[in-house]
Structure formats: structure tokens, C-alpha cells
Amino acid sequence: MSEEIRMITVRAPHGHITHERLVLHGLRCGYCQGNGWFWGLDEIGESVKEPCPICKGRKTVEAEVRIEWKAEGGER
């Protein structure tokens, strides 16, 4: 089975940058396995598709990565 792997390379910034934010779009939802829904039951017991609570039925999610640059061993 094929799998998509994304890598982030982290390098110390040049200049006076203390914070960075990266957003990775289009990642398959791991909760619903990219289906976007689960089978559920309605009031009378009939099967219905219910949207995934994580991706809200969109099938993909995004990851937000935040980096804070500070002196090594410094206070948090």
C-alpha cells in the first residue's frame, strides 16, 4: 500500500525572526480514513451517513505547525 510522506526541514532563521507558522493542507483525515462520514442510525433505526466529527465531511484536514525560536537552554 502506498503512503504519502511529507517532511519539514527546520533551519535556524536569519534576522530577528522569533516565531514561524506553517500550514500543511490536503492531508487525508485519519479519523474517518478519508471517507468523510460514518454510518449512524436515525430516530427510527434507519442507517444514515453522519459526517466525520474531525474533518466535517471534507475528507481532508490541515496541520498547523508553530515554531518558537529562543536561546538554547533558555526559559520557556
All heavy atoms as a GROMACS GRO file, in nm:
protein
  606
    1MET      N    1   0.084  -0.117   0.000
    1MET     CA    2   0.000   0.000   0.000
    1MET      C    3   0.089   0.124   0.000
    1MET      O    4   0.184   0.134   0.076
    1MET     CB    5  -0.090  -0.003   0.123
    1MET     CG    6  -0.178   0.115   0.134
    1MET     SD    7  -0.289   0.088   0.275
    1MET     CE    8  -0.404   0.215   0.242
    2SER      N    9   0.059   0.218  -0.086
    2SER     CA   10   0.137   0.341  -0.094
    2SER      C   11   0.097   0.438   0.016
    2SER      O   12  -0.016   0.436   0.065
    2SER     CB   13   0.114   0.409  -0.230
    2SER     OG   14   0.155   0.324  -0.333
    3GLU      N   15   0.190   0.522   0.053
    3GLU     CA   16   0.165   0.622   0.156
    3GLU      C   17   0.237   0.750   0.120
    3GLU      O   18   0.351   0.747   0.074
    3GLU     CB   19   0.217   0.570   0.291
    3GLU     CG   20   0.197   0.666   0.404
    3GLU     CD   21   0.250   0.611   0.536
    3GLU    OE1   22   0.311   0.503   0.538
    3GLU    OE2   23   0.231   0.679   0.636
    4GLU      N   24   0.169   0.862   0.139
    4GLU     CA   25   0.232   0.991   0.113
    4GLU      C   26   0.302   1.037   0.241
    4GLU      O   27   0.243   1.034   0.349
    4GLU     CB   28   0.127   1.095   0.073
    4GLU     CG   29   0.186   1.231   0.047
    4GLU     CD   30   0.081   1.333   0.008
    4GLU    OE1   31  -0.034   1.295  -0.018
    4GLU    OE2   32   0.115   1.451   0.004
    5ILE      N   33   0.427   1.079   0.227
    5ILE     CA   34   0.503   1.127   0.342
    5ILE      C   35   0.550   1.269   0.311
    5ILE      O   36   0.608   1.294   0.206
    5ILE     CB   37   0.624   1.036   0.371
    5ILE    CG1   38   0.576   0.895   0.408
    5ILE    CG2   39   0.710   1.095   0.482
    5ILE    CD1   40   0.686   0.795   0.426
    6ARG      N   41   0.524   1.360   0.402
    6ARG     CA   42   0.571   1.497   0.388
    6ARG      C   43   0.672   1.525   0.497
    6ARG      O   44   0.656   1.485   0.611
    6ARG     CB   45   0.455   1.596   0.399
    6ARG     CG   46   0.353   1.577   0.291
    6ARG     CD   47   0.247   1.681   0.298
    6ARG     NE   48   0.140   1.651   0.206
    6ARG     CZ   49   0.044   1.735   0.177
    6ARG    NH1   50   0.039   1.854   0.233
    6ARG    NH2   51  -0.051   1.700   0.094
    7MET      N   52   0.780   1.595   0.460
    7MET     CA   53   0.885   1.625   0.556
    7MET      C   54   0.902   1.775   0.568
    7MET      O   55   0.886   1.848   0.470
    7MET     CB   56   1.016   1.561   0.512
    7MET     CG   57   1.010   1.410   0.506
    7MET     SD   58   1.161   1.336   0.444
    7MET     CE   59   1.274   1.375   0.574
    8ILE      N   60   0.939   1.819   0.685
    8ILE     CA   61   0.969   1.960   0.710
    8ILE      C   62   1.114   1.968   0.752
    8ILE      O   63   1.158   1.896   0.842
    8ILE     CB   64   0.880   2.018   0.822
    8ILE    CG1   65   0.733   2.010   0.784
    8ILE    CG2   66   0.920   2.160   0.854
    8ILE    CD1   67   0.640   2.047   0.896
    9THR      N   68   1.190   2.054   0.686
    9THR     CA   69   1.328   2.078   0.724
    9THR      C   70   1.331   2.205   0.808
    9THR      O   71   1.282   2.309   0.765
    9THR     CB   72   1.417   2.095   0.600
    9THR    OG1   73   1.406   1.977   0.521
    9THR    CG2   74   1.561   2.116   0.640
   10VAL      N   75   1.389   2.197   0.928
   10VAL     CA   76   1.394   2.312   1.018
   10VAL      C   77   1.537   2.364   1.022
   10VAL      O   78   1.631   2.290   1.050
   10VAL     CB   79   1.347   2.271   1.160
   10VAL    CG1   80   1.356   2.390   1.254
   10VAL    CG2   81   1.207   2.215   1.155
   11ARG      N   82   1.551   2.492   0.990
   11ARG     CA   83   1.681   2.560   0.996
   11ARG      C   84   1.666   2.687   1.076
   11ARG      O   85   1.563   2.753   1.070
   11ARG     CB   86   1.728   2.596   0.854
   11ARG     CG   87   1.762   2.478   0.770
   11ARG     CD   88   1.828   2.524   0.638
   11ARG     NE   89   1.840   2.411   0.550
   11ARG     CZ   90   1.765   2.388   0.443
   11ARG    NH1   91   1.673   2.475   0.411
   11ARG    NH2   92   1.783   2.281   0.369
   12ALA      N   93   1.770   2.722   1.150
   12ALA     CA   94   1.768   2.846   1.227
   12ALA      C   95   1.748   2.964   1.132
   12ALA      O   96   1.807   2.969   1.025
   12ALA     CB   97   1.897   2.862   1.305
   13PRO      N   98   1.662   3.058   1.170
   13PRO     CA   99   1.632   3.170   1.082
   13PRO      C  100   1.743   3.275   1.078
   13PRO      O  101   1.825   3.283   1.170
   13PRO     CB  102   1.505   3.229   1.144
   13PRO     CG  103   1.520   3.199   1.290
   13PRO     CD  104   1.588   3.065   1.296
   14HIS      N  105   1.742   3.353   0.973
   14HIS     CA  106   1.832   3.468   0.962
   14HIS      C  107   1.753   3.591   1.005
   14HIS      O  108   1.636   3.605   0.973
   14HIS     CB  109   1.879   3.488   0.817
   14HIS     CG  110   1.960   3.373   0.766
   14HIS    ND1  111   2.088   3.348   0.808
   14HIS    CD2  112   1.930   3.274   0.679
   14HIS    CE1  113   2.134   3.240   0.747
   14HIS    NE2  114   2.039   3.192   0.667
   15GLY      N  115   1.816   3.679   1.076
   15GLY     CA  116   1.748   3.802   1.116
   15GLY      C  117   1.682   3.789   1.251
   15GLY      O  118   1.719   3.707   1.335
   16HIS      N  119   1.577   3.869   1.271
   16HIS     CA  120   1.512   3.880   1.402
   16HIS      C  121   1.380   3.804   1.406
   16HIS      O  122   1.283   3.849   1.466
   16HIS     CB  123   1.486   4.028   1.434
   16HIS     CG  124   1.612   4.106   1.449
   16HIS    ND1  125   1.694   4.096   1.559
   16HIS    CD2  126   1.673   4.192   1.365
   16HIS    CE1  127   1.799   4.175   1.543
   16HIS    NE2  128   1.788   4.234   1.425
   17ILE      N  129   1.374   3.689   1.346
   17ILE     CA  130   1.253   3.607   1.347
   17ILE      C  131   1.249   3.525   1.475
   17ILE      O  132   1.344   3.455   1.508
   17ILE     CB  133   1.249   3.514   1.224
   17ILE    CG1  134   1.246   3.597   1.097
   17ILE    CG2  135   1.131   3.418   1.232
   17ILE    CD1  136   1.262   3.517   0.970
   18THR      N  137   1.139   3.534   1.549
   18THR     CA  138   1.126   3.457   1.673
   18THR      C  139   1.013   3.353   1.664
   18THR      O  140   1.008   3.263   1.745
   18THR     CB  141   1.098   3.549   1.793
   18THR    OG1  142   0.978   3.623   1.769
   18THR    CG2  143   1.215   3.643   1.817
   19HIS      N  144   0.923   3.368   1.567
   19HIS     CA  145   0.811   3.276   1.552
   19HIS      C  146   0.787   3.245   1.404
   19HIS      O  147   0.806   3.332   1.319
   19HIS     CB  148   0.682   3.336   1.610
   19HIS     CG  149   0.687   3.354   1.757
   19HIS    ND1  150   0.746   3.464   1.817
   19HIS    CD2  151   0.641   3.277   1.857
   19HIS    CE1  152   0.734   3.452   1.947
   19HIS    NE2  153   0.671   3.340   1.974
   20GLU      N  154   0.748   3.122   1.377
   20GLU     CA  155   0.710   3.082   1.242
   20GLU      C  156   0.582   3.001   1.250
   20GLU      O  157   0.554   2.938   1.352
   20GLU     CB  158   0.818   2.994   1.178
   20GLU     CG  159   0.945   3.066   1.143
   20GLU     CD  160   1.042   2.974   1.072
   20GLU    OE1  161   1.017   2.940   0.956
   20GLU    OE2  162   1.140   2.934   1.137
   21ARG      N  163   0.506   3.002   1.142
   21ARG     CA  164   0.383   2.924   1.135
   21ARG      C  165   0.374   2.863   0.995
   21ARG      O  166   0.381   2.933   0.896
   21ARG     CB  167   0.264   3.015   1.160
   21ARG     CG  168   0.131   2.948   1.151
   21ARG     CD  169   0.019   3.048   1.183
   21ARG     NE  170  -0.108   2.997   1.141
   21ARG     CZ  171  -0.170   3.030   1.028
   21ARG    NH1  172  -0.118   3.116   0.946
   21ARG    NH2  173  -0.286   2.977   0.998
   22LEU      N  174   0.360   2.731   0.989
   22LEU     CA  175   0.344   2.660   0.863
   22LEU      C  176   0.209   2.590   0.864
   22LEU      O  177   0.169   2.533   0.965
   22LEU     CB  178   0.453   2.553   0.847
   22LEU     CG  179   0.598   2.599   0.857
   22LEU    CD1  180   0.690   2.479   0.866
   22LEU    CD2  181   0.633   2.683   0.737
   23VAL      N  182   0.137   2.595   0.751
   23VAL     CA  183   0.010   2.525   0.740
   23VAL      C  184   0.021   2.427   0.624
   23VAL      O  185   0.055   2.465   0.512
   23VAL     CB  186  -0.107   2.624   0.717
   23VAL    CG1  187  -0.237   2.547   0.704
   23VAL    CG2  188  -0.115   2.724   0.830
   24LEU      N  189  -0.004   2.300   0.654
   24LEU     CA  190   0.000   2.193   0.554
   24LEU      C  191  -0.143   2.153   0.521
   24LEU      O  192  -0.217   2.107   0.608
   24LEU     CB  193   0.078   2.073   0.607
   24LEU     CG  194   0.218   2.105   0.660
   24LEU    CD1  195   0.277   1.984   0.729
   24LEU    CD2  196   0.306   2.150   0.547
   25HIS      N  197  -0.183   2.173   0.396
   25HIS     CA  198  -0.321   2.147   0.353
   25HIS      C  199  -0.332   2.011   0.285
   25HIS      O  200  -0.236   1.955   0.236
   25HIS     CB  201  -0.365   2.254   0.253
   25HIS     CG  202  -0.362   2.392   0.308
   25HIS    ND1  203  -0.463   2.443   0.384
   25HIS    CD2  204  -0.269   2.489   0.298
   25HIS    CE1  205  -0.432   2.567   0.419
   25HIS    NE2  206  -0.315   2.597   0.368
   26GLY      N  207  -0.454   1.962   0.277
   26GLY     CA  208  -0.484   1.844   0.196
   26GLY      C  209  -0.438   1.711   0.253
   26GLY      O  210  -0.415   1.617   0.177
   27LEU      N  211  -0.428   1.700   0.384
   27LEU     CA  212  -0.390   1.573   0.446
   27LEU      C  213  -0.515   1.487   0.467
   27LEU      O  214  -0.617   1.535   0.517
   27LEU     CB  215  -0.320   1.597   0.580
   27LEU     CG  216  -0.195   1.684   0.573
   27LEU    CD1  217  -0.153   1.725   0.713
   27LEU    CD2  218  -0.084   1.611   0.502
   28ARG      N  219  -0.509   1.362   0.428
   28ARG     CA  220  -0.624   1.273   0.444
   28ARG      C  221  -0.659   1.258   0.592
   28ARG      O  222  -0.572   1.234   0.675
   28ARG     CB  223  -0.592   1.137   0.384
   28ARG     CG  224  -0.714   1.047   0.376
   28ARG     CD  225  -0.679   0.919   0.308
   28ARG     NE  226  -0.650   0.822   0.415
   28ARG     CZ  227  -0.630   0.695   0.395
   28ARG    NH1  228  -0.629   0.646   0.274
   28ARG    NH2  229  -0.606   0.615   0.496
   29CYS      N  230  -0.786   1.270   0.624
   29CYS     CA  231  -0.831   1.256   0.762
   29CYS      C  232  -0.804   1.116   0.812
   29CYS      O  233  -0.848   1.018   0.751
   29CYS     CB  234  -0.981   1.289   0.772
   29CYS     SG  235  -1.046   1.275   0.940
   30GLY      N  236  -0.732   1.103   0.920
   30GLY     CA  237  -0.700   0.973   0.977
   30GLY      C  238  -0.812   0.915   1.062
   30GLY      O  239  -0.819   0.795   1.084
   31TYR      N  240  -0.903   1.000   1.107
   31TYR     CA  241  -1.012   0.953   1.192
   31TYR      C  242  -1.115   0.873   1.112
   31TYR      O  243  -1.157   0.765   1.152
   31TYR     CB  244  -1.078   1.071   1.262
   31TYR     CG  245  -1.174   1.033   1.371
   31TYR    CD1  246  -1.127   0.986   1.493
   31TYR    CD2  247  -1.312   1.044   1.353
   31TYR    CE1  248  -1.215   0.951   1.594
   31TYR    CE2  249  -1.400   1.010   1.453
   31TYR     CZ  250  -1.351   0.963   1.574
   31TYR     OH  251  -1.438   0.928   1.674
   32CYS      N  252  -1.154   0.925   0.995
   32CYS     CA  253  -1.252   0.855   0.910
   32CYS      C  254  -1.185   0.785   0.792
   32CYS      O  255  -1.254   0.732   0.704
   32CYS     CB  256  -1.357   0.953   0.859
   32CYS     SG  257  -1.294   1.078   0.744
   33GLN      N  258  -1.052   0.785   0.788
   33GLN     CA  259  -0.974   0.723   0.680
   33GLN      C  260  -1.005   0.787   0.544
   33GLN      O  261  -0.999   0.722   0.441
   33GLN     CB  262  -0.997   0.572   0.675
   33GLN     CG  263  -0.965   0.500   0.804
   33GLN     CD  264  -0.820   0.523   0.848
   33GLN    OE1  265  -0.729   0.509   0.770
   33GLN    NE2  266  -0.801   0.558   0.974
   34GLY      N  267  -1.040   0.916   0.546
   34GLY     CA  268  -1.067   0.987   0.421
   34GLY      C  269  -1.204   0.962   0.362
   34GLY      O  270  -1.232   1.005   0.251
   35ASN      N  271  -1.292   0.894   0.435
   35ASN     CA  272  -1.429   0.871   0.386
   35ASN      C  273  -1.515   0.996   0.401
   35ASN      O  274  -1.604   1.020   0.322
   35ASN     CB  275  -1.498   0.757   0.462
   35ASN     CG  276  -1.440   0.623   0.426
   35ASN    OD1  277  -1.406   0.598   0.312
   35ASN    ND2  278  -1.429   0.536   0.524
   36GLY      N  279  -1.494   1.072   0.506
   36GLY     CA  280  -1.573   1.192   0.532
   36GLY      C  281  -1.699   1.165   0.612
   36GLY      O  282  -1.769   1.257   0.650
   37TRP      N  283  -1.730   1.040   0.640
   37TRP     CA  284  -1.852   1.006   0.712
   37TRP      C  285  -1.841   0.870   0.780
   37TRP      O  286  -1.750   0.793   0.754
   37TRP     CB  287  -1.971   1.005   0.616
   37TRP     CG  288  -1.949   0.920   0.494
   37TRP    CD1  289  -1.894   0.960   0.375
   37TRP    CD2  290  -1.973   0.780   0.480
   37TRP    NE1  291  -1.885   0.854   0.290
   37TRP    CE2  292  -1.933   0.742   0.349
   37TRP    CE3  293  -2.026   0.683   0.562
   37TRP    CZ2  294  -1.943   0.612   0.302
   37TRP    CZ3  295  -2.036   0.552   0.515
   37TRP    CH2  296  -1.996   0.520   0.386
   38PHE      N  297  -1.938   0.845   0.867
   38PHE     CA  298  -1.955   0.716   0.934
   38PHE      C  299  -2.103   0.677   0.923
   38PHE      O  300  -2.190   0.763   0.910
   38PHE     CB  301  -1.920   0.725   1.084
   38PHE     CG  302  -1.776   0.749   1.110
   38PHE    CD1  303  -1.728   0.875   1.137
   38PHE    CD2  304  -1.687   0.643   1.110
   38PHE    CE1  305  -1.594   0.896   1.162
   38PHE    CE2  306  -1.552   0.663   1.135
   38PHE     CZ  307  -1.506   0.790   1.161
   39TRP      N  308  -2.131   0.548   0.930
   39TRP     CA  309  -2.269   0.504   0.935
   39TRP      C  310  -2.323   0.526   1.075
   39TRP      O  311  -2.258   0.497   1.174
   39TRP     CB  312  -2.284   0.357   0.898
   39TRP     CG  313  -2.270   0.330   0.752
   39TRP    CD1  314  -2.166   0.265   0.691
   39TRP    CD2  315  -2.359   0.368   0.649
   39TRP    NE1  316  -2.187   0.260   0.556
   39TRP    CE2  317  -2.306   0.323   0.526
   39TRP    CE3  318  -2.480   0.436   0.646
   39TRP    CZ2  319  -2.368   0.344   0.405
   39TRP    CZ3  320  -2.543   0.457   0.524
   39TRP    CH2  321  -2.488   0.411   0.405
   40GLY      N  322  -2.443   0.581   1.082
   40GLY     CA  323  -2.511   0.600   1.209
   40GLY      C  324  -2.656   0.560   1.194
   40GLY      O  325  -2.698   0.512   1.088
   41LEU      N  326  -2.734   0.579   1.298
   41LEU     CA  327  -2.877   0.545   1.296
   41LEU      C  328  -2.960   0.670   1.322
   41LEU      O  329  -2.925   0.752   1.408
   41LEU     CB  330  -2.908   0.439   1.401
   41LEU     CG  331  -2.838   0.304   1.385
   41LEU    CD1  332  -2.868   0.213   1.504
   41LEU    CD2  333  -2.878   0.237   1.254
   42ASP      N  334  -3.072   0.683   1.250
   42ASP     CA  335  -3.162   0.795   1.275
   42ASP      C  336  -3.262   0.757   1.385
   42ASP      O  337  -3.249   0.653   1.449
   42ASP     CB  338  -3.230   0.841   1.146
   42ASP     CG  339  -3.322   0.736   1.086
   42ASP    OD1  340  -3.347   0.633   1.151
   42ASP    OD2  341  -3.371   0.758   0.973
   43GLU      N  342  -3.365   0.841   1.402
   43GLU     CA  343  -3.462   0.822   1.511
   43GLU      C  344  -3.538   0.690   1.502
   43GLU      O  345  -3.579   0.634   1.604
   43GLU     CB  346  -3.566   0.936   1.512
   43GLU     CG  347  -3.510   1.076   1.510
   43GLU     CD  348  -3.470   1.122   1.370
   43GLU    OE1  349  -3.541   1.098   1.272
   43GLU    OE2  350  -3.362   1.181   1.361
   44ILE      N  351  -3.559   0.642   1.379
   44ILE     CA  352  -3.637   0.518   1.364
   44ILE      C  353  -3.548   0.396   1.338
   44ILE      O  354  -3.596   0.290   1.301
   44ILE     CB  355  -3.742   0.533   1.253
   44ILE    CG1  356  -3.678   0.567   1.119
   44ILE    CG2  357  -3.846   0.636   1.291
   44ILE    CD1  358  -3.775   0.564   1.002
   45GLY      N  359  -3.417   0.411   1.354
   45GLY     CA  360  -3.326   0.299   1.340
   45GLY      C  361  -3.276   0.272   1.199
   45GLY      O  362  -3.213   0.170   1.174
   46GLU      N  363  -3.303   0.364   1.107
   46GLU     CA  364  -3.253   0.351   0.970
   46GLU      C  365  -3.107   0.395   0.962
   46GLU      O  366  -3.066   0.488   1.032
   46GLU     CB  367  -3.336   0.436   0.874
   46GLU     CG  368  -3.481   0.395   0.864
   46GLU     CD  369  -3.500   0.265   0.788
   46GLU    OE1  370  -3.423   0.240   0.692
   46GLU    OE2  371  -3.590   0.188   0.826
   47SER      N  372  -3.030   0.331   0.876
   47SER     CA  373  -2.889   0.368   0.857
   47SER      C  374  -2.880   0.501   0.782
   47SER      O  375  -2.948   0.522   0.681
   47SER     CB  376  -2.816   0.261   0.778
   47SER     OG  377  -2.811   0.141   0.851
   48VAL      N  378  -2.797   0.590   0.835
   48VAL     CA  379  -2.772   0.720   0.771
   48VAL      C  380  -2.624   0.750   0.778
   48VAL      O  381  -2.554   0.703   0.868
   48VAL     CB  382  -2.852   0.835   0.838
   48VAL    CG1  383  -3.000   0.819   0.817
   48VAL    CG2  384  -2.819   0.845   0.985
   49LYS      N  385  -2.577   0.829   0.682
   49LYS     CA  386  -2.437   0.872   0.684
   49LYS      C  387  -2.426   0.995   0.772
   49LYS      O  388  -2.498   1.093   0.753
   49LYS     CB  389  -2.388   0.906   0.543
   49LYS     CG  390  -2.370   0.787   0.454
   49LYS     CD  391  -2.315   0.830   0.319
   49LYS     CE  392  -2.295   0.713   0.227
   49LYS     NZ  393  -2.244   0.754   0.096
   50GLU      N  394  -2.334   0.990   0.868
   50GLU     CA  395  -2.310   1.104   0.956
   50GLU      C  396  -2.172   1.159   0.926
   50GLU      O  397  -2.076   1.082   0.913
   50GLU     CB  398  -2.320   1.062   1.102
   50GLU     CG  399  -2.459   1.018   1.141
   50GLU     CD  400  -2.472   0.985   1.288
   50GLU    OE1  401  -2.371   0.994   1.362
   50GLU    OE2  402  -2.582   0.949   1.329
   51PRO      N  403  -2.158   1.292   0.913
   51PRO     CA  404  -2.028   1.350   0.882
   51PRO      C  405  -1.925   1.319   0.990
   51PRO      O  406  -1.959   1.311   1.108
   51PRO     CB  407  -2.054   1.500   0.874
   51PRO     CG  408  -2.200   1.520   0.882
   51PRO     CD  409  -2.261   1.392   0.928
   52CYS      N  410  -1.801   1.305   0.949
   52CYS     CA  411  -1.691   1.284   1.043
   52CYS      C  412  -1.681   1.405   1.135
   52CYS      O  413  -1.683   1.519   1.088
   52CYS     CB  414  -1.562   1.265   0.964
   52CYS     SG  415  -1.414   1.257   1.067
   53PRO      N  416  -1.667   1.385   1.267
   53PRO     CA  417  -1.657   1.499   1.359
   53PRO      C  418  -1.524   1.575   1.348
   53PRO      O  419  -1.514   1.688   1.392
   53PRO     CB  420  -1.673   1.434   1.497
   53PRO     CG  421  -1.629   1.293   1.478
   53PRO     CD  422  -1.666   1.257   1.337
   54ILE      N  423  -1.424   1.515   1.286
   54ILE     CA  424  -1.294   1.580   1.274
   54ILE      C  425  -1.284   1.664   1.147
   54ILE      O  426  -1.257   1.783   1.150
   54ILE     CB  427  -1.180   1.477   1.279
   54ILE    CG1  428  -1.188   1.391   1.405
   54ILE    CG2  429  -1.044   1.544   1.266
   54ILE    CD1  430  -1.178   1.468   1.536
   55CYS      N  431  -1.310   1.601   1.031
   55CYS     CA  432  -1.297   1.673   0.903
   55CYS      C  433  -1.428   1.735   0.856
   55CYS      O  434  -1.431   1.803   0.753
   55CYS     CB  435  -1.240   1.582   0.795
   55CYS     SG  436  -1.352   1.451   0.739
   56LYS      N  437  -1.537   1.711   0.929
   56LYS     CA  438  -1.669   1.767   0.897
   56LYS      C  439  -1.718   1.724   0.758
   56LYS      O  440  -1.784   1.799   0.689
   56LYS     CB  441  -1.670   1.919   0.906
   56LYS     CG  442  -1.612   1.975   1.034
   56LYS     CD  443  -1.697   1.939   1.153
   56LYS     CE  444  -1.646   2.011   1.275
   56LYS     NZ  445  -1.646   1.934   1.393
   57GLY      N  446  -1.680   1.604   0.714
   57GLY     CA  447  -1.723   1.552   0.587
   57GLY      C  448  -1.639   1.593   0.468
   57GLY      O  449  -1.665   1.556   0.355
   58ARG      N  450  -1.532   1.671   0.491
   58ARG     CA  451  -1.447   1.719   0.382
   58ARG      C  452  -1.343   1.618   0.336
   58ARG      O  453  -1.276   1.638   0.237
   58ARG     CB  454  -1.380   1.849   0.424
   58ARG     CG  455  -1.477   1.963   0.442
   58ARG     CD  456  -1.403   2.093   0.472
   58ARG     NE  457  -1.496   2.201   0.485
   58ARG     CZ  458  -1.534   2.253   0.600
   58ARG    NH1  459  -1.487   2.204   0.713
   58ARG    NH2  460  -1.620   2.352   0.605
   59LYS      N  461  -1.321   1.513   0.411
   59LYS     CA  462  -1.227   1.405   0.382
   59LYS      C  463  -1.081   1.440   0.406
   59LYS      O  464  -0.996   1.353   0.411
   59LYS     CB  465  -1.243   1.353   0.238
   59LYS     CG  466  -1.381   1.302   0.208
   59LYS     CD  467  -1.391   1.254   0.066
   59LYS     CE  468  -1.531   1.206   0.036
   59LYS     NZ  469  -1.544   1.155  -0.100
   60THR      N  470  -1.047   1.567   0.417
   60THR     CA  471  -0.909   1.609   0.442
   60THR      C  472  -0.903   1.704   0.560
   60THR      O  473  -1.003   1.767   0.596
   60THR     CB  474  -0.848   1.678   0.318
   60THR    OG1  475  -0.926   1.792   0.285
   60THR    CG2  476  -0.838   1.584   0.200
   61VAL      N  477  -0.785   1.715   0.618
   61VAL     CA  478  -0.760   1.806   0.729
   61VAL      C  479  -0.634   1.886   0.698
   61VAL      O  480  -0.564   1.857   0.600
   61VAL     CB  481  -0.743   1.729   0.863
   61VAL    CG1  482  -0.873   1.663   0.904
   61VAL    CG2  483  -0.632   1.627   0.855
   62GLU      N  484  -0.605   1.985   0.779
   62GLU     CA  485  -0.480   2.059   0.764
   62GLU      C  486  -0.407   2.059   0.897
   62GLU      O  487  -0.468   2.048   1.002
   62GLU     CB  488  -0.504   2.202   0.714
   62GLU     CG  489  -0.583   2.290   0.808
   62GLU     CD  490  -0.612   2.427   0.749
   62GLU    OE1  491  -0.618   2.440   0.626
   62GLU    OE2  492  -0.628   2.520   0.829
   63ALA      N  493  -0.276   2.068   0.889
   63ALA     CA  494  -0.193   2.070   1.009
   63ALA      C  495  -0.130   2.209   1.021
   63ALA      O  496  -0.080   2.264   0.923
   63ALA     CB  497  -0.083   1.965   1.000
   64GLU      N  498  -0.133   2.264   1.139
   64GLU     CA  499  -0.069   2.392   1.164
   64GLU      C  500   0.050   2.367   1.257
   64GLU      O  501   0.034   2.313   1.366
   64GLU     CB  502  -0.166   2.490   1.230
   64GLU     CG  503  -0.105   2.625   1.252
   64GLU     CD  504  -0.207   2.726   1.304
   64GLU    OE1  505  -0.326   2.716   1.268
   64GLU    OE2  506  -0.166   2.814   1.380
   65VAL      N  507   0.169   2.404   1.211
   65VAL     CA  508   0.292   2.383   1.286
   65VAL      C  509   0.345   2.519   1.327
   65VAL      O  510   0.365   2.607   1.243
   65VAL     CB  511   0.398   2.308   1.200
   65VAL    CG1  512   0.524   2.286   1.280
   65VAL    CG2  513   0.341   2.176   1.149
   66ARG      N  514   0.368   2.537   1.456
   66ARG     CA  515   0.422   2.664   1.506
   66ARG      C  516   0.561   2.639   1.564
   66ARG      O  517   0.582   2.542   1.635
   66ARG     CB  518   0.331   2.722   1.614
   66ARG     CG  519   0.196   2.761   1.560
   66ARG     CD  520   0.104   2.801   1.674
   66ARG     NE  521  -0.029   2.822   1.623
   66ARG     CZ  522  -0.090   2.940   1.626
   66ARG    NH1  523  -0.031   3.045   1.679
   66ARG    NH2  524  -0.211   2.951   1.577
   67ILE      N  525   0.653   2.728   1.534
   67ILE     CA  526   0.790   2.718   1.583
   67ILE      C  527   0.823   2.847   1.657
   67ILE      O  528   0.802   2.956   1.605
   67ILE     CB  529   0.889   2.696   1.467
   67ILE    CG1  530   0.856   2.568   1.392
   67ILE    CG2  531   1.033   2.694   1.520
   67ILE    CD1  532   0.934   2.548   1.265
   68GLU      N  533   0.876   2.832   1.776
   68GLU     CA  534   0.922   2.947   1.854
   68GLU      C  535   1.073   2.935   1.868
   68GLU      O  536   1.123   2.834   1.918
   68GLU     CB  537   0.857   2.949   1.992
   68GLU     CG  538   0.905   3.063   2.078
   68GLU     CD  539   0.844   3.061   2.218
   68GLU    OE1  540   0.749   2.983   2.241
   68GLU    OE2  541   0.894   3.136   2.303
   69TRP      N  542   1.146   3.036   1.821
   69TRP     CA  543   1.292   3.035   1.828
   69TRP      C  544   1.337   3.109   1.954
   69TRP      O  545   1.290   3.218   1.984
   69TRP     CB  546   1.350   3.104   1.705
   69TRP     CG  547   1.322   3.026   1.580
   69TRP    CD1  548   1.225   3.051   1.488
   69TRP    CD2  549   1.392   2.911   1.534
   69TRP    NE1  550   1.228   2.958   1.388
   69TRP    CE2  551   1.331   2.871   1.414
   69TRP    CE3  552   1.498   2.837   1.582
   69TRP    CZ2  553   1.373   2.761   1.341
   69TRP    CZ3  554   1.539   2.727   1.509
   69TRP    CH2  555   1.479   2.690   1.390
   70LYS      N  556   1.428   3.045   2.030
   70LYS     CA  557   1.482   3.108   2.152
   70LYS      C  558   1.621   3.050   2.178
   70LYS      O  559   1.662   2.952   2.117
   70LYS     CB  560   1.389   3.081   2.270
   70LYS     CG  561   1.364   2.934   2.295
   70LYS     CD  562   1.257   2.917   2.399
   70LYS     CE  563   1.225   2.770   2.413
   70LYS     NZ  564   1.116   2.748   2.500
   71ALA      N  565   1.689   3.110   2.269
   71ALA     CA  566   1.824   3.064   2.303
   71ALA      C  567   1.819   2.923   2.362
   71ALA      O  568   1.728   2.888   2.435
   71ALA     CB  569   1.890   3.158   2.404
   72GLU      N  570   1.916   2.842   2.327
   72GLU     CA  571   1.920   2.705   2.377
   72GLU      C  572   1.933   2.706   2.528
   72GLU      O  573   2.015   2.779   2.585
   72GLU     CB  574   2.038   2.630   2.315
   72GLU     CG  575   2.038   2.483   2.349
   72GLU     CD  576   2.145   2.408   2.271
   72GLU    OE1  577   2.201   2.462   2.175
   72GLU    OE2  578   2.172   2.293   2.308
   73GLY      N  579   1.853   2.623   2.594
   73GLY     CA  580   1.857   2.614   2.740
   73GLY      C  581   1.790   2.732   2.808
   73GLY      O  582   1.793   2.742   2.929
   74GLY      N  583   1.730   2.820   2.732
   74GLY     CA  584   1.665   2.938   2.789
   74GLY      C  585   1.532   2.905   2.852
   74GLY      O  586   1.481   2.794   2.843
   75GLU      N  587   1.474   3.005   2.916
   75GLU     CA  588   1.344   2.988   2.982
   75GLU      C  589   1.236   2.971   2.877
   75GLU      O  590   1.244   3.023   2.769
   75GLU     CB  591   1.312   3.110   3.068
   75GLU     CG  592   1.406   3.126   3.186
   75GLU     CD  593   1.367   3.246   3.269
   75GLU    OE1  594   1.249   3.290   3.263
   75GLU    OE2  595   1.453   3.298   3.340
   76ARG      N  596   1.131   2.901   2.914
   76ARG     CA  597   1.017   2.881   2.824
   76ARG      C  598   0.912   2.984   2.846
   76ARG      O  599   0.877   3.032   2.937
   76ARG     CB  600   0.959   2.741   2.843
   76ARG     CG  601   1.056   2.637   2.798
   76ARG     CD  602   0.989   2.500   2.799
   76ARG     NE  603   1.085   2.403   2.758
   76ARG     CZ  604   1.088   2.345   2.640
   76ARG    NH1  605   0.999   2.374   2.552
   76ARG    NH2  606   1.179   2.258   2.610
   0.00000   0.00000   0.00000
